Amino acid sequence: MERLPALALTERAREWSVVPMPGVPALPMPEHVLEAVREAAARVLPRQTRGWPELRGVVANHLRQEFGLDVDPEHELLVTHGAQHGMSVVLRALLSPGDEVVVPAPTYFFDGMVRMAGARPVYVPSRPERGWATDLDAVRAAVTPATRAILLCNPNNPTGHTPTRQELSEILSLAAEHGLVVLSDESYARYVHSGPGYTPQQSLREVWPELVTVTSLSKNYAFTQWRVGYVHAPRELLDRVHRAFEWDAINVGDVPQAAACAVITGPQDWLDVVYSTFRRRRDLLADAVEAAGLPVVRPDSGIFLFPDFTALGLRGRELEDALLRHGIPGIAGDAFHGPSWHARLLYGGAEADLAELGNRLAVLVKELGG
């Protein structure tokens, strides 16, 4: 099995002097989180395989207050070691060998997880001229008797497309027609900068209730080092996921869960300062990309652009290598099962670094694009 593309690129980038461009905020934890960690580390706590009841209650309350979702914390939430772990367990719990999963693409690195579950991903291309919105007709055409699920990334990584409520409703209606479970990674809720906003698929249960959402605290709370996320699903589906989770990890550590409780319930100003800058950073990089003559759909969310590098005449690994030689970390589109002449660029760095990235893009296009 191949390496996870983002990790493989990080290792290759060490050979070059690249512009630092993190994908998520890297922030020191504030005192209220550190205090919760110190207190938890000094206690002996009973094992909770579904996660702390306190944390599940905190998450349920957050979902209720933020999105108006009615969540049963005891039976509809499972704490996991981040979204990557959560989705992997979900796929192995709900799929069987030979099943097919329809996946609108470009999309996050779900491929290995689907295949490890014994299933086969069926990728349905989205197009930049439609803002990377899901092609519902193509999704419908991809459904076969072997199809068991549709797998979404909302908001989308790498395109930054944020599906509207209408778009999600149409996807869920199609799933209802065929009795398919809809799985969704919704880790970038806090990264929406413009457009109609983020719609949780769980807010559309009246359209179709067979929904499983996986979320990461890493993205929304600068929580990468703690590896905490959760699965939100109806009781019958979550029970199956929970049984698989117990065989996989038994439970998530108490100290990270204490930190998670504190980071969700505590002051948010230390985070808001960072998240409020992402739209400006997006525009700085998008302006530079367009000034270099590269077409790009300016995304409503995320921390990445997905420009079209056709002008360079390079694709895939060759495109990545050309970017790296100019100190630009970028993952080619085929890693996301999208067009290989596109590449994902991050804009999580400092403004001075974004300006430098723009300068290097201009030089690259001038050298290779003619």
ChimeraX attribute file (.defattr): number of C-alpha atoms within 10 A of each C-alpha:
attribute: neighborCount
match mode: 1-to-1
recipient: residues
	/A:1	6
	/A:2	6
	/A:3	9
	/A:4	13
	/A:5	13
	/A:6	13
	/A:7	10
	/A:8	12
	/A:9	17
	/A:10	13
	/A:11	9
	/A:12	13
	/A:13	21
	/A:14	10
	/A:15	11
	/A:16	13
	/A:17	13
	/A:18	16
	/A:19	20
	/A:20	17
	/A:21	18
	/A:22	14
	/A:23	15
	/A:24	19
	/A:25	19
	/A:26	16
	/A:27	13
	/A:28	11
	/A:29	14
	/A:30	14
	/A:31	10
	/A:32	14
	/A:33	21
	/A:34	16
	/A:35	14
	/A:36	19
	/A:37	19
	/A:38	13
	/A:39	12
	/A:40	17
	/A:41	14
	/A:42	9
	/A:43	10
	/A:44	8
	/A:45	11
	/A:46	8
	/A:47	13
	/A:48	14
	/A:49	18
	/A:50	26
	/A:51	21
	/A:52	23
	/A:53	15
	/A:54	13
	/A:55	22
	/A:56	24
	/A:57	17
	/A:58	18
	/A:59	22
	/A:60	21
	/A:61	19
	/A:62	16
	/A:63	16
	/A:64	13
	/A:65	11
	/A:66	9
	/A:67	14
	/A:68	12
	/A:69	17
	/A:70	13
	/A:71	21
	/A:72	16
	/A:73	19
	/A:74	15
	/A:75	17
	/A:76	20
	/A:77	28
	/A:78	28
	/A:79	29
	/A:80	30
	/A:81	20
	/A:82	24
	/A:83	25
	/A:84	20
	/A:85	21
	/A:86	25
	/A:87	26
	/A:88	20
	/A:89	25
	/A:90	26
	/A:91	24
	/A:92	21
	/A:93	19
	/A:94	17
	/A:95	20
	/A:96	14
	/A:97	12
	/A:98	14
	/A:99	20
	/A:100	24
	/A:101	28
	/A:102	23
	/A:103	25
	/A:104	26
	/A:105	29
	/A:106	26
	/A:107	27
	/A:108	17
	/A:109	17
	/A:110	21
	/A:111	19
	/A:112	17
	/A:113	19
	/A:114	22
	/A:115	20
	/A:116	14
	/A:117	20
	/A:118	17
	/A:119	23
	/A:120	21
	/A:121	22
	/A:122	19
	/A:123	21
	/A:124	21
	/A:125	20
	/A:126	22
	/A:127	14
	/A:128	16
	/A:129	9
	/A:130	10
	/A:131	17
	/A:132	21
	/A:133	20
	/A:134	23
	/A:135	17
	/A:136	17
	/A:137	10
	/A:138	14
	/A:139	21
	/A:140	15
	/A:141	9
	/A:142	16
	/A:143	20
	/A:144	13
	/A:145	8
	/A:146	12
	/A:147	22
	/A:148	22
	/A:149	25
	/A:150	24
	/A:151	24
	/A:152	25
	/A:153	26
	/A:154	26
	/A:155	29
	/A:156	27
	/A:157	26
	/A:158	27
	/A:159	34
	/A:160	27
	/A:161	24
	/A:162	29
	/A:163	25
	/A:164	17
	/A:165	17
	/A:166	10
	/A:167	16
	/A:168	21
	/A:169	19
	/A:170	14
	/A:171	22
	/A:172	25
	/A:173	16
	/A:174	20
	/A:175	23
	/A:176	16
	/A:177	9
	/A:178	15
	/A:179	15
	/A:180	21
	/A:181	23
	/A:182	23
	/A:183	23
	/A:184	23
	/A:185	25
	/A:186	22
	/A:187	24
	/A:188	24
	/A:189	19
	/A:190	18
	/A:191	21
	/A:192	23
	/A:193	21
	/A:194	13
	/A:195	13
	/A:196	12
	/A:197	18
	/A:198	23
	/A:199	20
	/A:200	21
	/A:201	26
	/A:202	23
	/A:203	15
	/A:204	17
	/A:205	14
	/A:206	9
	/A:207	18
	/A:208	21
	/A:209	17
	/A:210	20
	/A:211	22
	/A:212	23
	/A:213	27
	/A:214	27
	/A:215	25
	/A:216	27
	/A:217	22
	/A:218	21
	/A:219	22
	/A:220	19
	/A:221	22
	/A:222	18
	/A:223	24
	/A:224	17
	/A:225	9
	/A:226	17
	/A:227	20
	/A:228	25
	/A:229	26
	/A:230	24
	/A:231	27
	/A:232	25
	/A:233	24
	/A:234	19
	/A:235	14
	/A:236	11
	/A:237	19
	/A:238	22
	/A:239	18
	/A:240	15
	/A:241	23
	/A:242	23
	/A:243	15
	/A:244	18
	/A:245	24
	/A:246	13
	/A:247	10
	/A:248	12
	/A:249	14
	/A:250	17
	/A:251	20
	/A:252	22
	/A:253	19
	/A:254	20
	/A:255	18
	/A:256	21
	/A:257	26
	/A:258	22
	/A:259	24
	/A:260	25
	/A:261	19
	/A:262	21
	/A:263	22
	/A:264	17
	/A:265	15
	/A:266	12
	/A:267	13
	/A:268	11
	/A:269	9
	/A:270	13
	/A:271	16
	/A:272	12
	/A:273	10
	/A:274	14
	/A:275	18
	/A:276	14
	/A:277	13
	/A:278	21
	/A:279	19
	/A:280	13
	/A:281	21
	/A:282	24
	/A:283	15
	/A:284	16
	/A:285	24
	/A:286	26
	/A:287	16
	/A:288	21
	/A:289	25
	/A:290	16
	/A:291	14
	/A:292	19
	/A:293	17
	/A:294	20
	/A:295	18
	/A:296	20
	/A:297	19
	/A:298	21
	/A:299	27
	/A:300	24
	/A:301	29
	/A:302	31
	/A:303	28
	/A:304	26
	/A:305	27
	/A:306	28
	/A:307	23
	/A:308	21
	/A:309	22
	/A:310	15
	/A:311	15
	/A:312	18
	/A:313	11
	/A:314	19
	/A:315	20
	/A:316	17
	/A:317	16
	/A:318	14
	/A:319	23
	/A:320	25
	/A:321	21
	/A:322	18
	/A:323	21
	/A:324	22
	/A:325	16
	/A:326	17
	/A:327	20
	/A:328	26
	/A:329	28
	/A:330	25
	/A:331	28
	/A:332	28
	/A:333	27
	/A:334	18
	/A:335	21
	/A:336	24
	/A:337	20
	/A:338	22
	/A:339	19
	/A:340	22
	/A:341	23
	/A:342	27
	/A:343	29
	/A:344	22
	/A:345	24
	/A:346	25
	/A:347	28
	/A:348	24
	/A:349	20
	/A:350	14
	/A:351	15
	/A:352	10
	/A:353	16
	/A:354	23
	/A:355	16
	/A:356	17
	/A:357	26
	/A:358	22
	/A:359	15
	/A:360	19
	/A:361	22
	/A:362	19
	/A:363	14
	/A:364	19
	/A:365	17
	/A:366	14
	/A:367	10
	/A:368	12
	/A:369	16
	/A:370	8
